[in-house]
Amino acid sequence: MPHPLDTFFAPESIALIGASRDLEKIPGRLLSMLRKNNYPGKIYPINPNYGDIEGLRVYPSIADVGEPIDLAIVIIPARAVLGALEQCAAVGVKNAVIISSGFAEEGGDSAAMQDAIAALAKNTGMRISGPNAEGFYNELQRVAATFSPTVDVKPDEKRLIASARRIGIVAQSGGIGFAIYNRAKALGIALSYVISAGNESDLGAGEFFDYMVQDASTDVVLLFIEGIRDVDKFISAARRAAEIRKPVIVTKVGRSGAGERAAASHTASMAGWSAAYDAVFAKYGLIISNDLDEAVTIAAVLTTNPMPKGDRVAVLTVSGGAGIWGTDSVSLQGLQVPELSSSIQAEINKLLPSYGSTRNPIDVTAQGVHSGGLQKSIDLLDVSDEVDAILVVLSLSSETRMPFKQPELKPVLSAQNKPIVFYSYTLPSQFARNELAASGAVVLSGLTHVAVAMRRMVEYSSFKLAPAANRDALPSRDLSAHLNSATLSEFDSKLLLREAGISLPEEVLVSEREEIDAAIARVGLPLVMKIQSRDIPHKSEVGGVRLNITTKGEAFTVYQALRDDARKQRPNAAIQGVLVGPMANKGVEIIIGTLGDATFGPMVMVGFGGITTELLRDVVYRPAPVSAVEAESMLSQLKAAPLLRGFRGAATADVGSLCHLIEQVSLLAARLRNEVAEIELNPVLVHPQGQGVTIVDALVVPKRV
């Protein structure tokens, strides 16, 4: 089925508005790049000052062309752009790329001009990329709609192609997008498209991402993003990529900004600047990389290898020291380097000199290379069920000799039984790159990046898209009556949660001393007593919590003390009373929280209570709502997760009840996204298996109007 952007990325005709003969200027370079790359469609240069450019007829305006135009590339002064686009729309141009700068990035009237462009796109249906874009490159159809020198064609330059599969690049920085392409191309990675999103007046990174996901010629997607504007498109594309198992590598920049948040809850204060982005990436299995070369290395590994079935790596080397280094590198990434069985060691030993090593890492030695031991060891390991991937560590600096013969190596790589990754500890020669590329291998030269790439591949191979949250896990009820105050106390918050359908212990709000006897009769001893005020969100700061009260006399004394201390420390606070509840049985302390993100909406967070959470930031976020299955996955990623699984002889915790509660809270946050800023249950005590969970304290923070 055709995609709406097919005519954008593969236009049959292009108008270049602002075309120039001057190759030193961007308009001249744009025309030159199109022609050098042998664009197969029709080109219509537009400029009233020329009659022709190098044999091409030049038209005074777009209206003078008189032929259908799929794409207009606009490179004229900013103040003339809107008029040119209006002329394009009038003659039915389907798409436009605005290279011109001087719009929203400058603010003021310039931003208003960009708003007008966005309105034009909406009103006419013409799809517009930019302004302030670097254009795009479609390698398959030879559409070089960019001035980037990375797509320049040099005479007699032979294109290195090692990968059968192709990458598509979407970047919110044109320079970085084409830099990724430049580095990938040097390694021999094939490309489908690279697109610079520019200011995204109309078309955004999410929509370009969507195109790459559905495109049959794109096997791996690389994203370079600063922020997402078309969120729904982005999320839809991410979900689709996860469903069809198309790997997506993402680099998110802008992580160091000091995002300030007026936080009433611990949940919000612990949220990092880019926590929501990482949560969305994790939900849909996007592969995060924060380094350009690392991202390209991951792409190289993914485009030349099948997915591994596990995390066991055989390290095969011609240098003992380099092999140990390779082993350390993959081990530090959490991958296994198992000792091989005696039977396979015996087979490999036949191929090596006496001073070689067969245990893993396998040192075939330089002599073993010449006798064919390196290739034959790869052959053996490729069909062995003892390892899931092979890392070959060797020197490829020679301009004349190769450790492999193409007729022997290519069939193994083509079989795609398991990943076989090649790392050269010397700078690889172009000769070596060319020779290995002919067999389908990319030569890599950053060992840490290689190890990270292998780990990411293992992680991706085991990723499963979680099922959607069960909307019936929480009844749909009108909660507006509980949100008519600017702030809520614990008592108010728990009333709301109970009304929503979340189970809590029975508690009584006592506002007069005479009510204490009845409260004790309902709740039972021992007690917890807590001061309640909408003006005191953190009760412990005023000594407003007393535990393990075992007698009636003590309860009366504590009641008065709590009220007196609150008045003394917060004289202006309106006191609702004292909340009387039962002492909870012991359990593992968990914090469950939600907060709203400006881009992606409500997020749900889980972590361990006490100092673990605040000191170590051992928390996991996901966009709400989450299913109980996804909640369990979140818990498994916490460093302290063993505490739920019976650590050091303790009882196994009731994880099922905890996951159900997380699902309920996330559903509530999603439903009340416009009314509630934060929810925090802290702590939640998780009791032994079959005994459920207890919400000890809760805080709901309404959104400020």
C-alpha positions as CSV (number, residue, x, y, z in Angstrom):
1,M,0.0,0.0,0.0
2,P,1.5,3.4,-0.9
3,H,2.6,5.7,1.9
4,P,1.7,9.4,1.8
5,L,5.4,10.3,1.8
6,D,6.4,8.1,-1.2
7,T,6.2,11.1,-3.5
8,F,8.3,13.1,-1.0
9,F,11.2,10.6,-0.7
10,A,11.0,9.3,-4.3
11,P,9.7,12.2,-6.4
12,E,9.4,11.9,-10.2
13,S,10.0,15.6,-10.6
14,I,11.8,18.3,-8.5
15,A,11.6,22.1,-8.7
16,L,14.6,23.9,-7.3
17,I,13.4,27.3,-6.2
18,G,16.4,29.7,-6.0
19,A,18.6,27.6,-8.3
20,S,22.0,29.1,-9.0
21,R,25.1,28.6,-11.2
22,D,27.4,29.4,-8.3
23,L,28.7,26.1,-6.9
24,E,30.2,28.0,-3.9
25,K,26.7,28.8,-2.7
26,I,24.1,26.3,-1.3
27,P,21.6,26.8,-4.2
28,G,24.3,25.9,-6.7
29,R,25.5,22.9,-4.7
30,L,21.9,21.6,-4.4
31,L,21.5,21.4,-8.2
32,S,25.0,20.0,-8.5
33,M,24.3,17.2,-6.0
34,L,21.1,16.2,-7.8
35,R,22.9,15.9,-11.1
36,K,26.1,14.3,-9.8
37,N,24.0,11.5,-8.2
38,N,22.2,10.9,-11.5
39,Y,18.7,11.8,-10.2
40,P,16.5,10.0,-12.8
41,G,13.5,12.3,-12.6
42,K,12.9,15.8,-14.1
43,I,14.5,18.9,-12.6
44,Y,13.0,22.3,-13.0
45,P,15.3,25.1,-11.8
46,I,13.3,28.3,-10.7
47,N,15.0,31.7,-10.8
48,P,13.9,34.8,-12.7
49,N,17.5,35.9,-13.2
50,Y,18.7,33.0,-15.4
51,G,17.6,31.6,-18.7
52,D,19.5,28.3,-18.3
53,I,22.0,26.5,-16.0
54,E,24.4,24.1,-17.7
55,G,21.9,23.2,-20.4
56,L,18.9,23.1,-18.1
57,R,16.0,25.5,-18.8
58,V,15.4,27.8,-15.9
59,Y,11.8,29.0,-15.2
60,P,11.0,32.5,-13.8
61,S,8.4,31.0,-11.4
62,I,6.9,27.7,-10.4
63,A,3.7,28.7,-12.3
64,D,5.7,28.8,-15.6
65,V,6.7,25.1,-15.4
66,G,3.3,23.7,-16.5
67,E,4.1,20.2,-15.5
68,P,3.3,18.1,-12.3
69,I,5.8,18.6,-9.6
70,D,6.2,16.1,-6.7
71,L,8.8,18.1,-4.7
72,A,10.0,21.7,-4.4
73,I,13.3,22.4,-2.8
74,V,13.2,26.0,-1.5
75,I,16.4,28.0,-0.9
76,I,15.6,31.7,-1.0
77,P,15.6,34.5,1.6
78,A,13.3,33.7,4.5
79,R,10.9,36.5,3.9
80,A,10.2,35.3,0.4
81,V,9.6,31.6,1.4
82,L,5.9,31.8,2.3
83,G,5.0,33.5,-1.0
84,A,6.9,30.8,-2.9
85,L,5.1,28.1,-1.0
86,E,1.7,29.7,-1.8
87,Q,2.6,29.6,-5.5
88,C,3.6,25.9,-5.1
89,A,0.3,25.0,-3.5
90,A,-1.6,26.9,-6.2
91,V,-0.1,24.7,-8.9
92,G,-0.5,21.5,-7.0
93,V,3.1,20.8,-5.8
94,K,2.8,17.8,-3.4
95,N,5.8,18.3,-1.1
96,A,8.4,20.9,-0.2
97,V,11.8,21.0,1.6
98,I,12.7,24.4,2.9
99,I,16.5,24.7,3.2
100,S,16.2,28.4,4.1
101,S,17.0,29.5,7.6
102,G,15.8,32.4,9.7
103,F,12.5,31.2,11.2
104,A,11.5,29.9,14.7
105,E,15.2,29.5,15.6
106,E,15.4,33.3,15.7
107,G,12.1,34.0,17.5
108,G,9.9,37.1,17.1
109,D,8.5,37.9,13.6
110,S,10.7,35.0,12.2
111,A,8.8,32.5,14.4
112,A,5.5,34.0,13.1
113,M,6.6,33.3,9.5
114,Q,7.1,29.7,10.5
115,D,3.7,29.5,12.0
116,A,2.3,30.8,8.7
117,I,4.1,28.0,6.9
118,A,2.6,25.4,9.2
119,A,-0.9,26.9,8.6
120,L,-0.3,26.7,4.9
121,A,0.6,23.0,5.1
122,K,-2.5,22.3,7.1
123,N,-4.8,24.3,4.9
124,T,-3.5,23.0,1.5
125,G,-2.4,19.5,2.3
126,M,1.1,20.1,0.8
127,R,3.6,18.4,3.1
128,I,6.5,20.6,4.1
129,S,9.9,19.7,5.7
130,G,11.8,22.4,7.4
131,P,12.5,25.3,7.4
132,N,16.2,25.3,8.4
133,A,16.6,21.7,7.0
134,E,19.6,20.1,5.3
135,G,17.3,18.1,3.1
136,F,17.5,14.3,2.5
137,Y,19.2,11.6,0.5
138,N,17.5,8.6,-1.0
139,E,20.3,6.2,-2.0
140,L,18.1,3.7,-3.7
141,Q,16.4,6.1,-6.1
142,R,19.5,8.5,-6.2
143,V,17.6,11.5,-4.9
144,A,20.2,13.8,-3.4
145,A,17.9,16.6,-2.2
146,T,20.6,18.1,0.0
147,F,23.8,20.3,-0.1
148,S,25.7,18.0,2.3
149,P,29.1,17.1,1.0
150,T,28.7,13.6,2.3
151,V,26.6,12.7,-0.8
152,D,29.1,14.2,-3.2
153,V,30.1,11.8,-6.0
154,K,33.9,11.5,-6.6
155,P,35.1,10.2,-9.9
156,D,36.2,6.5,-9.9
157,E,35.3,6.1,-6.2
158,K,34.2,2.5,-5.5
159,R,31.4,2.3,-3.0
160,L,32.2,-0.1,-0.1
161,I,29.1,-2.3,0.6
162,A,29.4,-5.0,3.3
163,S,25.8,-5.2,4.6
164,A,22.9,-6.8,2.8
165,R,20.5,-4.9,5.0
166,R,20.1,-1.1,4.9
167,I,19.8,1.6,7.5
168,G,17.5,4.6,7.5
169,I,18.5,7.8,9.4
170,V,16.2,10.4,10.8
171,A,17.9,13.4,12.5
172,Q,16.8,16.6,14.0
173,S,20.2,17.9,13.3
174,G,21.1,17.8,9.6
175,G,24.8,17.9,10.3
176,I,24.7,14.9,12.6
177,G,22.3,12.9,10.4
178,F,24.7,13.2,7.4
179,A,27.6,12.6,9.8
180,I,26.1,9.2,10.8
181,Y,25.6,8.4,7.1
182,N,29.2,9.5,6.4
183,R,30.6,7.1,9.0
184,A,28.3,4.3,8.2
185,K,29.2,4.6,4.5
186,A,33.0,4.4,5.4
187,L,32.3,1.0,7.2
188,G,30.4,-0.4,4.3
189,I,26.9,-0.1,5.7
190,A,24.2,0.3,3.1
191,L,21.7,3.1,3.3
192,S,18.1,3.6,2.4
193,Y,17.5,7.2,3.4
194,V,18.9,10.0,5.6
195,I,16.6,12.9,6.4
196,S,17.2,16.2,8.2
197,A,13.9,17.3,10.0
198,G,14.8,20.9,10.4
199,N,12.4,23.1,12.4
200,E,9.5,20.7,11.8
201,S,6.9,23.3,10.8
202,D,4.8,20.4,9.3
203,L,6.6,17.1,8.9
204,G,8.4,16.0,12.0
205,A,10.8,13.3,13.1
206,G,7.9,11.0,14.2
207,E,6.4,11.0,10.8
208,F,9.7,10.4,9.1
209,F,10.3,7.6,11.6
210,D,7.0,6.1,10.7
211,Y,8.0,6.1,7.0
212,M,11.3,4.2,7.8
213,V,9.4,1.6,9.9
214,Q,6.9,0.8,7.1
215,D,9.6,1.0,4.3
216,A,10.6,-2.5,3.1
217,S,14.0,-1.3,2.0
218,T,14.9,0.0,5.5
219,D,16.0,-2.8,7.9
220,V,17.4,-0.8,10.8
221,V,16.4,2.8,11.8
222,L,18.8,5.3,13.4
223,L,17.2,8.3,15.2
224,F,19.0,11.4,16.4
225,I,16.6,13.5,18.4
226,E,16.5,16.6,20.5
227,G,12.8,16.5,21.3
228,I,9.6,15.0,19.8
229,R,6.9,17.3,18.6
230,D,4.6,14.9,16.7
231,V,4.4,12.6,19.7
232,D,1.5,10.4,18.5
233,K,3.2,9.6,15.2
234,F,6.4,8.8,17.1
235,I,4.7,6.5,19.5
236,S,2.8,4.8,16.8
237,A,6.0,4.2,14.8
238,A,7.8,2.9,17.8
239,R,5.0,0.4,18.6
240,R,4.9,-0.7,14.9
241,A,8.7,-1.2,14.9
242,A,8.4,-3.4,18.0
243,E,5.6,-5.4,16.5
244,I,7.4,-6.2,13.3
245,R,10.8,-6.6,15.0
246,K,12.6,-3.8,13.1
247,P,15.5,-2.6,15.3
248,V,15.6,1.1,16.1
249,I,18.8,2.8,17.5
250,V,18.1,6.2,19.1
251,T,20.4,8.9,20.4
252,K,18.7,11.5,22.5
253,V,20.7,14.7,23.1
254,G,19.9,17.5,25.6
255,R,20.2,15.2,28.6
256,S,22.3,17.5,30.7
257,G,19.8,20.3,31.1
258,A,18.8,21.1,34.7
259,G,15.1,20.5,34.4
260,E,13.6,22.3,37.4
261,R,10.3,21.0,38.7
262,A,8.2,22.2,41.7
263,A,7.9,18.8,43.2
264,A,5.5,17.9,46.0
265,S,6.4,14.2,45.7
266,H,9.6,12.2,45.8
267,T,8.6,10.7,42.4
268,A,9.0,14.1,40.7
269,S,12.2,15.1,42.5
270,M,13.8,11.8,41.4
271,A,12.9,12.1,37.7
272,G,15.9,12.9,35.5
273,W,15.8,15.4,32.7
274,S,15.3,12.7,30.1
275,A,13.6,10.0,32.2
276,A,10.4,10.1,30.2
277,Y,12.3,9.6,26.9
278,D,14.2,6.6,28.3
279,A,10.9,5.2,29.6
280,V,9.3,5.4,26.1
281,F,12.4,4.0,24.5
282,A,12.4,1.0,26.9
283,K,8.7,0.3,26.5
284,Y,9.1,-0.1,22.8
285,G,12.5,-1.8,22.7
286,L,14.4,1.1,21.2
287,I,18.2,0.7,21.4
288,I,19.7,3.7,23.2
289,S,23.2,4.9,22.3
290,N,24.8,8.1,23.5
291,D,27.8,8.1,21.2
292,L,27.9,8.5,17.4
293,D,30.5,5.8,16.7
294,E,28.8,3.4,19.1
295,A,25.5,4.0,17.3
296,V,27.1,3.2,13.9
297,T,28.8,0.1,15.4
298,I,25.5,-1.2,16.6
299,A,24.0,-0.5,13.2
300,A,26.9,-2.4,11.6
301,V,26.4,-5.4,13.8
302,L,22.6,-5.5,13.3
303,T,22.8,-5.1,9.5
304,T,25.4,-7.9,9.0
305,N,24.2,-10.5,11.6
306,P,21.2,-12.6,12.7
307,M,19.9,-12.2,16.2
308,P,21.7,-14.3,18.8
309,K,19.8,-17.0,20.7
310,G,21.6,-16.2,24.0
311,D,24.4,-14.3,25.6
312,R,27.3,-16.8,25.3
313,V,30.3,-15.5,23.3
314,A,33.3,-17.2,21.8
315,V,36.3,-14.9,21.6
316,L,38.6,-16.0,18.7
317,T,41.9,-14.3,18.3
318,V,45.4,-14.4,16.8
319,S,46.9,-12.6,19.8
320,G,46.6,-13.9,23.4
321,G,46.6,-10.4,24.9
322,A,44.0,-9.1,22.5
323,G,41.9,-12.1,23.1
324,I,41.9,-11.4,26.9
325,W,41.1,-7.8,26.2
326,G,38.1,-8.8,24.0
327,T,37.0,-11.3,26.7
328,D,37.2,-8.6,29.4
329,S,35.2,-6.2,27.2
330,V,32.2,-8.4,26.5
331,S,32.3,-9.7,30.1
332,L,32.1,-6.2,31.5
333,Q,28.9,-5.8,29.4
334,G,27.4,-8.7,31.2
335,L,27.9,-11.3,28.4
336,Q,29.1,-14.8,29.1
337,V,32.4,-16.2,27.8
338,P,32.0,-19.9,28.8
339,E,34.8,-22.5,28.8
340,L,34.3,-24.8,25.8
341,S,33.6,-28.5,26.3
342,S,36.5,-30.9,26.0
343,S,35.1,-32.3,22.8
344,I,35.1,-29.0,20.9
345,Q,38.4,-28.0,22.4
346,A,39.9,-31.3,21.1
347,E,38.5,-30.5,17.6
348,I,40.0,-26.9,17.7
349,N,43.3,-28.2,19.1
350,K,43.9,-30.2,15.9
351,L,44.0,-26.9,14.0
352,L,46.5,-25.0,16.3
353,P,50.2,-25.2,17.1
354,S,51.1,-26.5,20.6
355,Y,51.3,-23.0,22.1
356,G,47.7,-22.1,21.1
357,S,44.8,-22.0,23.5
358,T,41.4,-23.6,23.1
359,R,39.5,-22.9,26.3
360,N,37.8,-19.5,25.4
361,P,39.2,-17.1,24.5
362,I,40.6,-19.2,21.7
363,D,44.1,-18.1,20.6
364,V,44.8,-19.7,17.2
365,T,48.1,-17.7,17.0
366,A,49.6,-16.2,13.9
367,Q,50.8,-19.7,12.8
368,G,47.2,-21.0,13.2
369,V,46.0,-18.4,10.7
370,H,48.4,-19.6,8.0
371,S,47.5,-23.2,8.6
372,G,43.8,-22.4,8.2
373,G,43.0,-22.8,11.9
374,L,41.3,-19.4,12.2
375,Q,38.7,-20.1,9.4
376,K,38.2,-23.7,10.6
377,S,37.6,-22.6,14.2
378,I,35.0,-20.2,12.9
379,D,33.4,-23.0,11.0
380,L,33.3,-25.2,14.1
381,L,32.0,-22.5,16.4
382,D,29.3,-21.4,13.9
383,V,27.5,-24.7,14.1
384,S,28.2,-25.3,17.8
385,D,25.4,-25.1,20.3
386,E,27.8,-24.1,23.1
387,V,28.0,-20.4,22.1
388,D,25.6,-17.9,20.7
389,A,27.9,-15.4,19.0
390,I,31.6,-15.1,17.9
391,L,33.9,-12.2,18.4
392,V,36.9,-12.4,16.1
393,V,39.8,-10.3,17.4
394,L,42.7,-9.9,14.9
395,S,45.0,-7.5,13.0
396,L,43.8,-6.3,9.6
397,S,46.4,-3.7,8.8
398,S,48.0,-5.4,5.9
399,E,47.5,-3.9,2.4
400,T,48.4,-7.2,0.7
401,R,47.5,-10.2,2.9
402,M,44.2,-11.5,4.3
403,P,43.6,-14.1,7.1
404,F,40.6,-15.3,5.2
405,K,39.7,-16.5,1.8
406,Q,36.4,-15.2,0.4
407,P,35.2,-18.6,-0.9
408,E,35.6,-20.0,2.7
409,L,34.3,-17.1,4.8
410,K,31.4,-15.9,2.7
411,P,29.3,-19.1,2.9
412,V,29.6,-19.1,6.8
413,L,28.5,-15.4,7.0
414,S,25.8,-15.9,4.4
415,A,24.4,-18.9,6.5
416,Q,23.5,-16.4,9.2
417,N,23.6,-19.1,11.9
418,K,24.8,-16.7,14.6
419,P,26.5,-13.3,14.9
420,I,30.1,-13.2,13.8
421,V,31.7,-9.8,14.7
422,F,35.1,-8.7,13.4
423,Y,37.3,-6.3,15.5
424,S,40.8,-5.2,14.3
425,Y,43.1,-4.0,17.1
426,T,45.3,-2.4,14.4
427,L,43.9,0.3,12.1
428,P,42.2,-1.8,9.3
429,S,43.5,-1.2,5.8
430,Q,41.2,-0.3,3.0
431,F,42.3,-3.5,1.4
432,A,41.1,-5.5,4.4
433,R,37.8,-3.6,4.5
434,N,37.2,-4.3,0.8
435,E,38.1,-8.0,1.1
436,L,35.9,-8.6,4.1
437,A,33.1,-6.6,2.7
438,A,33.0,-8.9,-0.3
439,S,32.2,-11.7,2.2
440,G,29.6,-9.6,4.0
441,A,31.6,-8.5,7.1
442,V,32.1,-5.0,8.5
443,V,35.5,-4.4,10.1
444,L,35.2,-2.6,13.4
445,S,37.9,-0.8,15.3
446,G,36.5,0.3,18.7
447,L,36.5,-2.6,21.1
448,T,34.2,-1.0,23.8
449,H,31.7,-0.1,21.1
450,V,31.8,-3.6,19.7
451,A,31.1,-5.1,23.2
452,V,28.3,-2.6,23.8
453,A,26.8,-3.5,20.3
454,M,26.9,-7.2,21.1
455,R,25.2,-6.6,24.4
456,R,22.5,-4.4,22.8
457,M,21.9,-7.1,20.2
458,V,21.4,-9.7,22.9
459,E,19.1,-7.4,24.8
460,Y,17.1,-6.7,21.7
461,S,16.8,-10.4,20.8
462,S,15.1,-11.1,24.1
463,F,12.8,-8.0,24.0
464,K,9.1,-8.6,23.9
465,L,6.4,-5.9,23.6
466,A,4.3,-6.0,26.7
467,P,0.6,-6.4,26.4
468,A,-1.6,-3.4,26.9
469,A,-3.0,-2.6,30.4
470,N,-6.3,-4.2,31.3
471,R,-8.7,-1.2,31.5
472,D,-11.0,-3.3,33.6
473,A,-8.4,-3.6,36.3
474,L,-9.8,-0.2,37.6
475,P,-13.5,0.7,37.5
476,S,-14.4,3.8,35.6
477,R,-15.8,6.3,38.2
478,D,-16.3,10.0,38.5
479,L,-13.7,11.3,40.9
480,S,-14.2,15.0,40.4
481,A,-15.7,15.5,43.8
482,H,-12.4,14.4,45.3
483,L,-10.3,16.9,43.3
484,N,-12.0,20.2,44.3
485,S,-9.1,21.3,46.5
486,A,-5.8,22.9,45.4
487,T,-3.9,20.4,47.6
488,L,-4.8,17.1,49.1
489,S,-3.8,15.5,52.4
490,E,-3.0,11.8,52.9
491,F,-6.6,11.4,54.1
492,D,-8.0,13.1,51.0
493,S,-5.7,11.2,48.7
494,K,-6.7,7.9,50.2
495,L,-10.4,8.7,49.9
496,L,-9.8,9.3,46.2
497,L,-7.9,6.1,45.7
498,R,-10.6,4.1,47.5
499,E,-13.3,5.6,45.4
500,A,-11.2,4.8,42.3
501,G,-11.2,1.1,43.3
502,I,-7.8,0.7,44.9
503,S,-7.7,-1.4,48.1
504,L,-6.4,0.3,51.2
505,P,-6.4,-0.5,55.0
506,E,-9.3,0.8,57.0
507,E,-8.4,4.1,58.7
508,V,-10.4,6.7,60.7
509,L,-9.9,10.5,60.7
510,V,-10.2,11.7,64.2
511,S,-10.9,15.4,64.7
512,E,-11.9,15.4,68.4
513,R,-10.4,13.5,71.4
514,E,-13.7,11.9,72.1
515,E,-13.6,10.0,68.8
516,I,-10.4,8.1,69.6
517,D,-12.2,5.2,71.4
518,A,-14.5,4.5,68.5
519,A,-11.5,4.7,66.1
520,I,-9.5,2.1,68.1
521,A,-12.6,-0.2,68.2
522,R,-12.7,-0.1,64.4
523,V,-9.0,-0.3,63.6
524,G,-7.6,-2.3,66.5
525,L,-4.3,-2.1,68.3
526,P,-1.4,-1.5,67.6
527,L,-1.9,1.8,65.9
528,V,-0.3,4.3,63.6
529,M,-1.3,8.0,64.1
530,K,-0.6,10.7,61.6
531,I,-1.4,14.4,61.5
532,Q,-3.5,15.5,58.5
533,S,-3.4,18.9,56.8
534,R,-3.6,19.9,53.2
535,D,-0.8,22.4,54.1
536,I,1.6,19.7,55.3
537,P,2.4,17.4,52.4
538,H,5.4,15.8,54.2
539,K,4.2,14.9,57.7
540,S,7.6,13.6,58.9
541,E,9.0,17.1,58.5
542,V,6.9,18.2,61.5
543,G,7.2,15.0,63.5
544,G,3.7,14.2,62.4
545,V,3.9,10.4,62.4
546,R,3.9,8.1,65.4
547,L,4.1,4.3,65.1
548,N,3.3,1.2,67.1
549,I,0.9,2.8,69.7
550,T,-0.2,-0.2,71.8
551,T,-2.6,1.3,74.5
552,K,-5.6,3.6,74.6
553,G,-3.8,5.9,77.0
554,E,-0.9,6.3,74.7
555,A,-3.3,7.0,71.8
556,F,-4.9,9.9,73.7
557,T,-1.4,11.4,74.5
558,V,-0.1,11.0,71.0
559,Y,-3.2,12.6,69.5
560,Q,-2.7,15.8,71.5
561,A,1.0,15.8,70.9
562,L,0.6,15.6,67.2
563,R,-1.8,18.5,67.1
564,D,0.3,20.6,69.4
565,D,3.5,20.0,67.4
566,A,1.8,20.8,64.1
567,R,0.4,24.1,65.4
568,K,3.9,25.0,66.8
569,Q,5.8,24.2,63.6
570,R,3.1,25.2,61.0
571,P,1.0,27.8,62.8
572,N,-0.9,28.7,59.6
573,A,-1.7,25.2,58.6
574,A,-5.4,24.1,58.6
575,I,-5.5,20.9,60.6
576,Q,-8.1,18.3,59.5
577,G,-7.3,15.9,62.3
578,V,-5.3,12.8,63.1
579,L,-5.5,9.7,60.9
580,V,-5.7,6.5,62.9
581,G,-4.8,3.3,61.2
582,P,-3.5,-0.2,62.0
583,M,0.2,-1.0,62.1
584,A,1.0,-2.9,58.9
585,N,2.7,-6.3,58.9
586,K,6.3,-6.3,57.8
587,G,7.1,-6.4,54.1
588,V,9.4,-5.2,51.4
589,E,9.1,-1.4,51.0
590,I,8.2,-0.2,47.5
591,I,7.5,3.2,46.2
592,I,5.0,3.6,43.3
593,G,4.6,7.0,41.8
594,T,3.3,8.9,38.7
595,L,4.1,12.2,37.3
596,G,3.2,14.1,34.1
597,D,5.8,14.7,31.4
598,A,5.3,17.7,29.1
599,T,6.0,15.6,26.0
600,F,4.7,12.1,26.7
601,G,2.1,12.6,29.4
602,P,1.8,10.6,32.6
603,M,4.7,8.3,33.6
604,V,4.6,5.6,36.3
605,M,7.6,4.9,38.5
606,V,8.5,2.0,40.7
607,G,11.4,1.7,43.1
608,F,12.4,0.3,46.5
609,G,11.5,2.3,49.5
610,G,13.8,3.7,52.2
611,I,17.3,5.0,51.4
612,T,17.6,2.7,48.4
613,T,15.3,4.9,46.4
614,E,16.5,8.3,47.3
615,L,20.2,7.6,47.7
616,L,20.8,5.2,44.8
617,R,18.0,6.3,42.5
618,D,17.1,2.7,41.9
619,V,13.9,3.4,40.0
620,V,12.3,2.5,36.7
621,Y,9.9,4.6,34.6
622,R,7.4,3.7,31.9
623,P,4.7,5.7,30.1
624,A,1.3,5.1,31.7
625,P,-0.7,2.9,31.6
626,V,1.2,-0.3,32.0
627,S,-0.1,-3.9,32.3
628,A,0.7,-6.1,35.2
629,V,3.0,-8.0,32.8
630,E,4.9,-4.8,32.1
631,A,5.0,-3.9,35.8
632,E,6.7,-7.2,36.5
633,S,9.3,-6.4,33.8
634,M,9.9,-3.0,35.4
635,L,10.4,-4.6,38.8
636,S,12.9,-7.1,37.4
637,Q,15.1,-4.2,36.1
638,L,15.6,-2.8,39.6
639,K,19.0,-3.5,41.1
640,A,17.3,-4.5,44.4
641,A,14.9,-6.9,42.6
642,P,16.3,-9.9,44.5
643,L,14.7,-8.5,47.7
644,L,11.3,-9.5,46.2
645,R,12.5,-13.0,45.3
646,G,13.4,-14.2,48.8
647,F,16.9,-12.7,49.3
648,R,19.0,-14.6,51.9
649,G,16.2,-16.8,53.0
650,A,13.5,-14.3,53.3
651,A,10.0,-15.2,52.1
652,T,9.2,-14.6,48.4
653,A,7.1,-11.4,48.1
654,D,3.6,-11.2,46.6
655,V,4.8,-9.8,43.3
656,G,1.5,-10.6,41.6
657,S,-0.5,-8.3,44.0
658,L,2.2,-5.6,43.6
659,C,2.0,-5.7,39.8
660,H,-1.8,-5.5,39.9
661,L,-1.5,-2.4,42.1
662,I,1.1,-0.8,39.7
663,E,-1.3,-1.4,36.8
664,Q,-4.2,0.2,38.7
665,V,-2.2,3.3,39.7
666,S,-0.9,3.7,36.1
667,L,-4.5,3.5,34.8
668,L,-5.6,6.1,37.3
669,A,-2.8,8.4,36.3
670,A,-3.7,8.0,32.6
671,R,-7.4,8.7,33.2
672,L,-6.7,11.7,35.4
673,R,-3.9,13.1,33.2
674,N,-5.7,16.5,32.9
675,E,-6.6,16.7,36.6
676,V,-3.7,15.2,38.5
677,A,0.0,16.1,38.4
678,E,1.4,13.4,40.7
679,I,0.5,10.3,42.6
680,E,2.8,8.8,45.2
681,L,2.3,5.6,47.3
682,N,5.3,5.5,49.6
683,P,5.8,3.1,51.1
684,V,3.8,0.2,49.8
685,L,4.6,-2.9,51.9
686,V,4.8,-6.1,49.9
687,H,4.0,-9.1,52.1
688,P,4.9,-12.7,51.6
689,Q,3.3,-14.6,48.7
690,G,-0.5,-14.8,49.0
691,Q,-0.7,-12.0,51.7
692,G,-1.0,-9.0,49.3
693,V,0.3,-5.5,49.7
694,T,-0.4,-2.6,52.1
695,I,-0.4,1.1,51.0
696,V,1.0,2.8,54.1
697,D,1.0,6.4,52.8
698,A,-0.3,8.1,49.8
699,L,-0.3,11.6,48.2
700,V,-2.2,12.8,45.2
701,V,-1.2,16.2,43.8
702,P,-3.9,18.0,41.7
703,K,-2.8,20.0,38.7
704,R,-2.7,23.7,39.2
705,V,-5.2,25.5,37.1
